[in-house]
């Protein structure tokens, strides 16, 4: 490996720097996705149980304690539980849009490294070939095939290293991009279901309160109807 670095020229150091930076970015993204990993179904089930019981404080506490963007979207909806359904949808959509930049962080940098690394390798190859042919022209004589193949070999080192850096970086980029897409779908699902859960719980509470009010009025009317008969019986 050290021999390749010595023979590849200065562009090998540029590729080494790109590889080091890409490794840091990949590790950061791995830790991020591992940190925000959560079972969305279990989260929604627990929040729905609290909301149906009217325990909104417990639901907000559970959403705030859970990690990840889906929990933050659910918490944003619960914080504004008294808004109409249309406004709650807007709240869930805005909260989800705020989470997208966090999930896509450093992905553009990885994509850029995957594109730049082969170009740097090709530039090193061209530079090596130019240096080889310049040395041949200065000798003013025909060089041996061994000397020419040695120069071409040295110039192609950077191309190989550039591809060796670009291919795994691009594969990690595709992997992280797929993770982001799946998380976006989960965020949309969480927002829609949380809006439905909150609105359904409010509607159910309104129906129960309306029934209680009707029963109370019916009982009051029955008392008024019975009271004159009771007075006559006393007389």
C-alpha positions as semicolon CSV with decimal commas, in nm:
position;residue;x (nm);y (nm);z (nm)
1;X;0,000;0,000;0,000
2;X;0,281;0,240;0,084
3;X;0,442;0,158;-0,249
4;X;0,123;0,257;-0,428
5;X;0,117;0,584;-0,239
6;X;0,477;0,659;-0,329
7;X;0,429;0,574;-0,695
8;X;0,092;0,743;-0,737
9;X;0,209;1,098;-0,678
10;X;0,036;1,388;-0,501
11;X;-0,313;1,293;-0,619
12;X;-0,300;0,982;-0,401
13;X;-0,291;1,208;-0,095
14;X;-0,598;1,391;-0,223
15;X;-0,779;1,059;-0,261
16;X;-0,666;0,959;0,087
17;X;-0,813;1,280;0,229
18;X;-1,142;1,216;0,047
19;X;-1,151;0,861;0,181
20;X;-1,091;0,983;0,537
21;X;-1,364;1,247;0,516
22;X;-1,610;1,001;0,365
23;X;-1,537;0,752;0,643
24;X;-1,621;1,016;0,906
25;X;-1,942;1,108;0,728
26;X;-2,047;0,743;0,696
27;X;-1,985;0,677;1,065
28;X;-2,185;0,987;1,159
29;X;-2,482;0,874;0,951
30;X;-2,464;0,520;1,091
31;X;-2,475;0,652;1,448
32;X;-2,760;0,889;1,359
33;X;-2,985;0,624;1,206
34;X;-2,908;0,385;1,491
35;X;-2,995;0,654;1,745
36;X;-3,333;0,743;1,592
37;X;-3,437;0,383;1,536
38;X;-3,784;0,324;1,678
39;X;-4,086;0,100;1,627
40;X;-4,349;0,337;1,489
41;X;-4,635;0,091;1,542
42;X;-4,563;0,054;1,914
43;X;-4,528;0,431;1,953
44;X;-4,862;0,501;1,785
45;X;-5,033;0,228;1,987
46;X;-4,910;0,370;2,315
47;X;-5,004;0,727;2,222
48;X;-5,348;0,617;2,103
49;X;-5,419;0,447;2,437
50;X;-5,331;0,766;2,627
51;X;-5,531;0,990;2,393
52;X;-5,843;0,772;2,410
53;X;-5,831;0,793;2,789
54;X;-5,794;1,170;2,770
55;X;-5,444;1,158;2,922
56;X;-5,284;1,406;2,682
57;X;-5,011;1,498;2,930
58;X;-4,894;1,137;2,949
59;X;-4,908;1,109;2,570
60;X;-4,694;1,422;2,524
61;X;-4,448;1,296;2,783
62;X;-4,415;0,962;2,604
63;X;-4,370;1,133;2,265
64;X;-4,108;1,370;2,406
65;X;-3,917;1,083;2,565
66;X;-3,910;0,868;2,249
67;X;-3,622;0,929;2,005
68;X;-3,644;1,005;1,637
69;X;-3,828;1,239;1,400
70;X;-4,152;1,039;1,411
71;X;-4,184;1,099;1,783
72;X;-4,119;1,472;1,735
73;X;-4,393;1,492;1,473
74;X;-4,635;1,315;1,708
75;X;-4,539;1,553;1,988
76;X;-4,600;1,854;1,763
77;X;-4,952;1,730;1,685
78;X;-5,028;1,664;2,052
79;X;-4,907;2,011;2,149
80;X;-5,176;2,162;1,925
81;X;-5,450;1,908;1,989
82;X;-5,726;2,170;2,006
83;X;-5,683;2,288;1,647
84;X;-5,926;2,180;1,373
85;X;-5,842;1,875;1,165
86;X;-5,720;2,077;0,866
87;X;-5,487;2,285;1,082
88;X;-5,356;1,973;1,255
89;X;-5,268;1,828;0,914
90;X;-5,071;2,141;0,836
91;X;-4,892;2,114;1,170
92;X;-4,796;1,751;1,103
93;X;-4,678;1,836;0,751
94;X;-4,466;2,130;0,867
95;X;-4,314;1,927;1,151
96;X;-4,222;1,652;0,904
97;X;-4,064;1,901;0,664
98;X;-3,845;2,032;0,944
99;X;-3,712;1,681;1,006
100;X;-3,607;1,615;0,644
101;X;-3,286;1,829;0,654
102;X;-3,169;1,644;0,964
103;X;-3,215;1,308;0,794
104;X;-3,046;1,422;0,471
105;X;-2,747;1,574;0,648
106;X;-2,408;1,490;0,490
107;X;-2,570;1,290;0,208
108;X;-2,481;1,555;-0,048
109;X;-2,122;1,547;0,073
110;X;-2,108;1,169;0,027
111;X;-2,258;1,200;-0,319
112;X;-2,004;1,469;-0,406
113;X;-1,712;1,253;-0,293
114;X;-1,847;0,962;-0,497
115;X;-1,845;1,186;-0,804
116;X;-1,516;1,365;-0,743
117;X;-1,297;1,067;-0,647
118;X;-1,294;0,905;-0,997
119;X;-1,225;1,244;-1,155
120;X;-0,930;1,300;-0,924
121;X;-0,805;0,953;-1,015
122;X;-0,834;1,028;-1,387
123;X;-0,656;1,358;-1,337
124;X;-0,372;1,176;-1,164
125;X;-0,358;0,929;-1,452
126;X;-0,339;1,207;-1,710
127;X;-0,072;1,382;-1,506
128;X;0,131;1,061;-1,484
129;X;0,103;0,992;-1,856
130;X;0,205;1,346;-1,942
131;X;0,509;1,318;-1,716
132;X;0,601;0,982;-1,873
133;X;0,585;1,107;-2,230
134;X;0,767;1,427;-2,141
135;X;1,051;1,219;-1,998
136;X;1,056;1,010;-2,316
137;X;1,071;1,319;-2,536
138;X;1,356;1,466;-2,337
139;X;1,563;1,150;-2,385
140;X;1,525;1,193;-2,764
141;X;1,540;0,821;-2,806
142;X;1,310;0,526;-2,816
143;X;1,235;0,397;-2,467
144;X;1,209;0,031;-2,388
145;X;0,863;-0,129;-2,346
146;X;0,948;-0,196;-1,981
147;X;1,003;0,172;-1,912
148;X;0,681;0,269;-2,088
149;X;0,476;0,005;-1,907
150;X;0,624;0,117;-1,576
151;X;0,518;0,475;-1,639
152;X;0,169;0,373;-1,744
153;X;0,141;0,148;-1,437
154;X;0,231;0,433;-1,207
155;X;-0,015;0,667;-1,374
156;X;-0,303;0,419;-1,350
157;X;-0,264;0,381;-0,973
158;X;-0,465;0,696;-0,908
159;X;-0,750;0,577;-1,130
160;X;-0,773;0,251;-0,938
161;X;-0,763;0,429;-0,604
162;X;-1,025;0,678;-0,719
163;X;-1,263;0,398;-0,811
164;X;-1,181;0,215;-0,487
165;X;-1,292;0,526;-0,294
166;X;-1,593;0,616;-0,509
167;X;-1,766;0,276;-0,530
168;X;-1,816;0,207;-0,156
169;X;-1,899;0,572;-0,088
170;X;-2,169;0,566;-0,355
171;X;-2,309;0,240;-0,218
172;X;-2,333;0,391;0,130
173;X;-2,500;0,696;-0,021
174;X;-2,766;0,477;-0,183
175;X;-2,814;0,289;0,145
176;X;-2,860;0,608;0,347
177;X;-3,086;0,758;0,080
178;X;-3,311;0,454;0,107
179;X;-3,320;0,491;0,484
180;X;-3,423;0,854;0,449
181;X;-3,703;0,762;0,209
182;X;-3,837;0,501;0,450
183;X;-3,821;0,746;0,739
184;X;-4,011;1,006;0,536
185;X;-4,288;0,753;0,477
186;X;-4,297;0,673;0,848
187;X;-4,319;1,042;0,933
188;X;-4,611;1,086;0,694
189;X;-4,783;0,783;0,843
190;X;-4,728;0,912;1,196
191;X;-4,866;1,255;1,111
192;X;-5,179;1,118;0,943
193;X;-5,253;0,864;1,216
194;X;-5,189;1,112;1,499
195;X;-5,430;1,362;1,343
196;X;-5,694;1,090;1,313
197;X;-5,634;0,968;1,668
198;X;-5,663;1,315;1,821
199;X;-5,967;1,418;1,615
200;X;-6,148;1,089;1,676
201;X;-6,084;1,117;2,050
202;X;-6,220;1,472;2,051
203;X;-6,528;1,369;1,854
204;X;-6,590;1,080;2,091
205;X;-6,555;1,309;2,391
206;X;-6,803;1,555;2,235
207;X;-7,053;1,273;2,173
208;X;-7,024;1,152;2,533
209;X;-7,069;1,503;2,671
210;X;-7,370;1,558;2,443
211;X;-7,530;1,234;2,562
212;X;-7,473;1,333;2,924
213;X;-7,632;1,669;2,860
214;X;-7,934;1,509;2,691
215;X;-7,974;1,261;2,975
216;X;-7,948;1,540;3,228
217;X;-8,216;1,744;3,051
218;X;-8,441;1,439;3,019
219;X;-8,406;1,366;3,389
220;X;-8,483;1,728;3,475
221;X;-8,800;1,720;3,262
222;X;-8,916;1,395;3,425
223;X;-8,873;1,552;3,768
224;X;-9,086;1,847;3,663
225;X;-9,355;1,615;3,527
226;X;-9,370;1,403;3,841
227;X;-9,367;1,686;4,094
228;X;-9,737;1,803;4,047
229;X;-9,866;1,447;4,096
230;X;-9,661;1,416;4,408
231;X;-9,810;1,739;4,542
232;X;-10,169;1,616;4,479
233;X;-10,099;1,287;4,656
234;X;-9,976;1,477;4,957
235;X;-10,295;1,679;4,967
